[in-house]
């Protein structure tokens, strides 16, 4: 290993400065295993043509573009009325997508259901409550399923959750035992956590009482669900970075109370971690031996996120009881991998087999990224929804052979929104300050590969400013002040509008 690569690996292993290590190494061009889908930083667009000709689905199903205007679409929940709730953490909001009642294959409309939240991620519906997992709290609000409206005030039932570091998202779900479960990822790539709630799955009663840690050693278990066959809880887990293209595997774990699943001391099937698991201490080696290995291993860096067991009787027989898992896709390997949805099938002896279910989000040469699946939802009629935070889209998958005639009528028109977007009012002085920040931080070094386009369509000025609080790696969080965030947002918007020749119309 070269001296530069060795220095980088030491920096990356600390976790606390992993983003800094990545940026430094990118600047010097000495990072093996970095192949970033750059469009993740500000989003790309998709349309029905892309879906028809690029995205493929398993035999016996058809896929259509349900909605292509949901920036940063993450986790979902289906209401009793068939509408779809989607979290958008970087916009601080949850949106409601109306079900397709006119039969054109698209959502009949959308509106923001609730906003001004702190990075909302996981969603679950229980009785007449909508539960929302924010980055530092869990809240609930009365929800009217009949008309998709909030029916009361929002209240936080769990507060004080840690949300610093790398994995700030929280995912929530209601178990068959009547408990609420909540996952919280690690602060780092690999480290000894100071917060006992990080890298865990926790649980509590629906009113927020009896809150406690349920399982530990889970680096970043973003998705989880319960098997309809035996009621067991399964959770995806993202393996650590910087140990090569093909190690360690990402994991599917069968979660049990008080179980320890290895991180940060072991990876995969109890393989000692080179940074925290090989010091020769007998007690540590016993901890590794006693840790619970995964029941299934995904390829390294595939980043499994949301998972959903299919329970609707409308599904084809071979898919009833199967689990769909969204593989968000790699960034820490030389050749991209993942970027698809796979189906996991259990045989009679419990052995798990994986097969592609929804793919085409990555080009055949494994260079161009069209989308990054995040979560899966299923309604009572067997309609499957897949969210995509890269393209800001939601796809609909249904059993049956595609009706080509019907598909040809689908257009790329966007569903109506609740109110027209206010015109941008660019502040020239703020924009000039933002330009200085842009130059001082040498932002063009990365953005030569990632042209900044479509920002005004996807963000308001405030939303773009707020983005800098939760940027997508490898862009670091520079800790900008409110004034600096505002200035940079105004500059980026002005820059885009100048390029389109529309600036004069936007100035106040």
ChimeraX attribute file (.defattr): number of C-alpha atoms within 10 A of each C-alpha:
attribute: neighborCount
match mode: 1-to-1
recipient: residues
	/A:1	7
	/A:2	8
	/A:3	8
	/A:4	12
	/A:5	14
	/A:6	11
	/A:7	13
	/A:8	20
	/A:9	19
	/A:10	14
	/A:11	19
	/A:12	22
	/A:13	22
	/A:14	16
	/A:15	21
	/A:16	17
	/A:17	14
	/A:18	24
	/A:19	21
	/A:20	18
	/A:21	22
	/A:22	21
	/A:23	16
	/A:24	15
	/A:25	21
	/A:26	16
	/A:27	12
	/A:28	9
	/A:29	10
	/A:30	15
	/A:31	22
	/A:32	15
	/A:33	19
	/A:34	21
	/A:35	16
	/A:36	20
	/A:37	21
	/A:38	21
	/A:39	20
	/A:40	21
	/A:41	18
	/A:42	24
	/A:43	20
	/A:44	22
	/A:45	17
	/A:46	19
	/A:47	19
	/A:48	21
	/A:49	16
	/A:50	15
	/A:51	17
	/A:52	16
	/A:53	9
	/A:54	14
	/A:55	22
	/A:56	18
	/A:57	17
	/A:58	16
	/A:59	10
	/A:60	12
	/A:61	17
	/A:62	18
	/A:63	25
	/A:64	23
	/A:65	26
	/A:66	25
	/A:67	27
	/A:68	23
	/A:69	22
	/A:70	21
	/A:71	25
	/A:72	25
	/A:73	30
	/A:74	30
	/A:75	30
	/A:76	28
	/A:77	23
	/A:78	22
	/A:79	23
	/A:80	14
	/A:81	15
	/A:82	21
	/A:83	22
	/A:84	23
	/A:85	27
	/A:86	27
	/A:87	32
	/A:88	25
	/A:89	25
	/A:90	24
	/A:91	24
	/A:92	19
	/A:93	20
	/A:94	27
	/A:95	19
	/A:96	23
	/A:97	27
	/A:98	22
	/A:99	20
	/A:100	15
	/A:101	12
	/A:102	9
	/A:103	10
	/A:104	14
	/A:105	21
	/A:106	26
	/A:107	25
	/A:108	19
	/A:109	16
	/A:110	22
	/A:111	17
	/A:112	16
	/A:113	16
	/A:114	16
	/A:115	16
	/A:116	10
	/A:117	20
	/A:118	16
	/A:119	27
	/A:120	30
	/A:121	28
	/A:122	30
	/A:123	27
	/A:124	21
	/A:125	22
	/A:126	15
	/A:127	8
	/A:128	14
	/A:129	20
	/A:130	21
	/A:131	26
	/A:132	27
	/A:133	27
	/A:134	29
	/A:135	25
	/A:136	20
	/A:137	20
	/A:138	24
	/A:139	22
	/A:140	25
	/A:141	19
	/A:142	19
	/A:143	21
	/A:144	17
	/A:145	20
	/A:146	11
	/A:147	11
	/A:148	20
	/A:149	13
	/A:150	17
	/A:151	13
	/A:152	12
	/A:153	9
	/A:154	16
	/A:155	12
	/A:156	16
	/A:157	16
	/A:158	18
	/A:159	13
	/A:160	9
	/A:161	17
	/A:162	19
	/A:163	20
	/A:164	13
	/A:165	17
	/A:166	18
	/A:167	20
	/A:168	21
	/A:169	23
	/A:170	29
	/A:171	26
	/A:172	28
	/A:173	23
	/A:174	21
	/A:175	16
	/A:176	14
	/A:177	7
	/A:178	11
	/A:179	18
	/A:180	21
	/A:181	22
	/A:182	26
	/A:183	28
	/A:184	27
	/A:185	27
	/A:186	31
	/A:187	24
	/A:188	25
	/A:189	23
	/A:190	24
	/A:191	18
	/A:192	15
	/A:193	13
	/A:194	8
	/A:195	11
	/A:196	12
	/A:197	20
	/A:198	26
	/A:199	26
	/A:200	22
	/A:201	29
	/A:202	21
	/A:203	22
	/A:204	20
	/A:205	15
	/A:206	18
	/A:207	14
	/A:208	17
	/A:209	11
	/A:210	11
	/A:211	17
	/A:212	14
	/A:213	19
	/A:214	20
	/A:215	20
	/A:216	23
	/A:217	23
	/A:218	29
	/A:219	28
	/A:220	33
	/A:221	32
	/A:222	30
	/A:223	28
	/A:224	29
	/A:225	22
	/A:226	21
	/A:227	18
	/A:228	16
	/A:229	11
	/A:230	7
	/A:231	12
	/A:232	14
	/A:233	16
	/A:234	23
	/A:235	24
	/A:236	31
	/A:237	28
	/A:238	23
	/A:239	29
	/A:240	24
	/A:241	21
	/A:242	21
	/A:243	17
	/A:244	14
	/A:245	22
	/A:246	13
	/A:247	17
	/A:248	24
	/A:249	23
	/A:250	24
	/A:251	27
	/A:252	24
	/A:253	21
	/A:254	19
	/A:255	24
	/A:256	15
	/A:257	11
	/A:258	11
	/A:259	16
	/A:260	20
	/A:261	31
	/A:262	27
	/A:263	27
	/A:264	25
	/A:265	24
	/A:266	25
	/A:267	25
	/A:268	25
	/A:269	20
	/A:270	21
	/A:271	16
	/A:272	21
	/A:273	21
	/A:274	14
	/A:275	15
	/A:276	16
	/A:277	21
	/A:278	14
	/A:279	12
	/A:280	8
	/A:281	9
	/A:282	9
	/A:283	9
	/A:284	16
	/A:285	18
	/A:286	10
	/A:287	17
	/A:288	25
	/A:289	16
	/A:290	14
	/A:291	20
	/A:292	20
	/A:293	22
	/A:294	24
	/A:295	16
	/A:296	19
	/A:297	20
	/A:298	22
	/A:299	19
	/A:300	27
	/A:301	28
	/A:302	26
	/A:303	29
	/A:304	35
	/A:305	26
	/A:306	30
	/A:307	28
	/A:308	23
	/A:309	24
	/A:310	24
	/A:311	20
	/A:312	17
	/A:313	13
	/A:314	15
	/A:315	20
	/A:316	13
	/A:317	9
	/A:318	8
	/A:319	18
	/A:320	18
	/A:321	20
	/A:322	22
	/A:323	23
	/A:324	27
	/A:325	30
	/A:326	30
	/A:327	27
	/A:328	26
	/A:329	26
	/A:330	25
	/A:331	23
	/A:332	24
	/A:333	23
	/A:334	15
	/A:335	15
	/A:336	25
	/A:337	23
	/A:338	25
	/A:339	27
	/A:340	26
	/A:341	29
	/A:342	22
	/A:343	22
	/A:344	22
	/A:345	18
	/A:346	13
	/A:347	9
	/A:348	6
	/A:349	6
	/A:350	9
	/A:351	11
	/A:352	15
	/A:353	13
	/A:354	17
	/A:355	12
	/A:356	15
	/A:357	18
	/A:358	24
	/A:359	20
	/A:360	19
	/A:361	27
	/A:362	21
	/A:363	15
	/A:364	8
	/A:365	8
	/A:366	13
	/A:367	14
	/A:368	12
	/A:369	21
	/A:370	22
	/A:371	29
	/A:372	27
	/A:373	31
	/A:374	31
	/A:375	31
	/A:376	29
	/A:377	23
	/A:378	23
	/A:379	19
	/A:380	15
	/A:381	13
	/A:382	19
	/A:383	17
	/A:384	21
	/A:385	23
	/A:386	29
	/A:387	30
	/A:388	26
	/A:389	24
	/A:390	28
	/A:391	27
	/A:392	25
	/A:393	26
	/A:394	30
	/A:395	22
	/A:396	21
	/A:397	20
	/A:398	20
	/A:399	17
	/A:400	13
	/A:401	11
	/A:402	14
	/A:403	9
	/A:404	9
	/A:405	8
	/A:406	11
	/A:407	16
	/A:408	11
	/A:409	10
	/A:410	17
	/A:411	14
	/A:412	14
	/A:413	12
	/A:414	15
	/A:415	18
	/A:416	13
	/A:417	13
	/A:418	10
	/A:419	8
	/A:420	7
	/A:421	10
	/A:422	7
	/A:423	13
	/A:424	18
	/A:425	15
	/A:426	21
	/A:427	16
	/A:428	15
	/A:429	11
	/A:430	18
	/A:431	21
	/A:432	16
	/A:433	17
	/A:434	22
	/A:435	19
	/A:436	14
	/A:437	18
	/A:438	16
	/A:439	11
	/A:440	9
	/A:441	11
	/A:442	11
	/A:443	12
	/A:444	12
	/A:445	12
	/A:446	14
	/A:447	11
	/A:448	9
	/A:449	10
	/A:450	15
	/A:451	13
	/A:452	17
	/A:453	18
	/A:454	15
	/A:455	18
	/A:456	16
	/A:457	10
	/A:458	19
	/A:459	19
	/A:460	18
	/A:461	23
	/A:462	13
	/A:463	15
	/A:464	23
	/A:465	20
	/A:466	19
	/A:467	21
	/A:468	23
	/A:469	18
	/A:470	18
	/A:471	16
	/A:472	16
	/A:473	17
	/A:474	21
	/A:475	17
	/A:476	16
	/A:477	16
	/A:478	12
	/A:479	11
	/A:480	14
	/A:481	11
	/A:482	12
	/A:483	13
	/A:484	17
	/A:485	24
	/A:486	23
	/A:487	26
	/A:488	25
	/A:489	28
	/A:490	28
	/A:491	25
	/A:492	21
	/A:493	25
	/A:494	25
	/A:495	16
	/A:496	19
	/A:497	21
	/A:498	12
	/A:499	11
	/A:500	9
	/A:501	9
	/A:502	12
	/A:503	17
	/A:504	10
	/A:505	11
	/A:506	13
	/A:507	13
	/A:508	10
